[in-house]
Amino acid sequence: MILAVSLVVLLLTACETKAVNNDKKENKMKTIELTKADFLTKVMDYENNPKEWKYLGDKPAIIDFYASWCGPCKMVAPILEELAEEYDGQIYIYKVNTEEEQELAAMFGIRSIPSILFIPMEGQPQMAMGAMPKSSFKEAIDSVLLKK
């Protein structure tokens, strides 16, 4: 009986320690879902300045225009999550659900998804269409956004 109680106490203590260790994970950046209101304050205020591209962010960015039902979008999503961690503090990776944010999709003329918008700090943004491998994303981030 004492052995059984000791074993239960040991197991509960081990589980509790493991849970505490999981709470100590670093908060790595994740992709950020954008609404129209967020877009107007973080990316571009096209309502007040419709004719000129003026990026409002403090770091280069990627915007993934996607839909939840899109197969290629589902393939790109984990790649973008990995890149958000790898480039944490250097770039923003935003996501725009084209089903929920139809005005944003229309503004950028999104006709196929995924469509990926690369936004450097200076100059015009560049659009890429279709799913890309991680290596292509890294190449675009390094050359277009970070100018390495």
N, C-alpha and C positions, 0 to 999 in steps of 0.2 A: 504494500500500500504506500509506504513512504517512498519507494522507488518510483511508483507511478506518479505521485504528486510532484516529485523532484523532476521527473521527465517533462511533465506538463509545464512547470514553471520555466524550465530550461528552454522549451520550444517557444513559449510566449515571449520570453526575453529575447531570443534570437530573432523572432519576427519583428519585434518592436525596434531592435537595433537596425535591422535592414530598412525599415520604413523611415527611420530618422536619417539614414544615409541617403535615401532617395530624395529627401527634401533639400539636401545640400547641393543638388545639381545647379550648375550655372544657368542663368537665364540667357540663353543664346537667342539672337534675333530670329524671328520667324517672318514669313511673308505677311503683309498687311492688307487686309481687305479694304477697298476704297468705295465709299458712297459718293454721290455727286457733291454733297456738302464737303466731304474730306478732300475731294479732287480740287475743288475751288480754292481751298486754303493751303493745300500741301503741294499741288502740282502746277495748276494754271487757273487763273480766274478769267475764263473765257466769256463770262457774262459782262464784266466791266471792261475787258480788253480783248474783243473778239478777233481783231485783225493781226495782232502781233503775238508771236510765241514768247512768253516770258515765264521761265521756270521759276517757281517759288521755293523750291527745296534747297537745303544746305549741303546735300550730297547727291551725286548722280543716282539715277533710278532706272528701274525696269518696271514696266507695267504689263502684266499678263491679262489680256482680255480673253475670258474663258466662259464656258457654261458647264454646269454640273453633269449634264448628260453626255458631254463630248469625250469620246474615247482618247483621242490624242491629247486633250487637255489633262486627262487623268494621268497620262504618261509623263507629262511635263511637270505636274504639280510636285512630286517628290524631289525632282531635280532642283526646282526653284527653292524648296525648303532647305536642301543641302547647301545651295549657293548662299542663301540668306545667312546661314551659320558661318560658312567659310569667309564671306565678305562682310561679316558683322562690323559695323562702325565705318565702313567704306562706301557702301551703297544702300539704297532702299530697294526692296522688291515688293511691289504692290500687285494686287489682284483686283480685277474688275469683273464681276459677274454680269455678262452681257444680257442675261434674261432679266435681272433686277435693275440694271442701270442702262436702259435702252438709249437714253439721251446721250450718255457718254460714248456708247458704241456707235451711234449715228454720227456724232461729232467727228470721230476719227475714221468714219467710213468703214467700219469693221464689217466685212462680208464673209470672212471665213475665220474659224477659230481652231486652235489658238492663234492669236495675233499678239506679237510681243513688241512693245515700244521701248526702245533704248533711249534714255534721256541723259545726255551729257550736261555738265554744268554750263558749258558755253556752246553755242551753236544750236542747230536744229536737231530735233529728235529723229530717230531712224526706226522704221517699222520692218519687222520680219514676220513672215507668215508661215504657219505650220509648226509642227513639233520639231525640236532641234535636240541633238545629243548634248550632254553636259559639256563636252569639249568645245562645241561651237559657242555655247553660252559663255564659257570661261574666256575664249578668244575674244568675243565681242566685249565682254566686261573689261578685260585688260586693255584692249586696243582702243575701243570707242569711248568707254566711260572713264577709265582710270588712266588712259594714255600711257601705259607702261612700255 
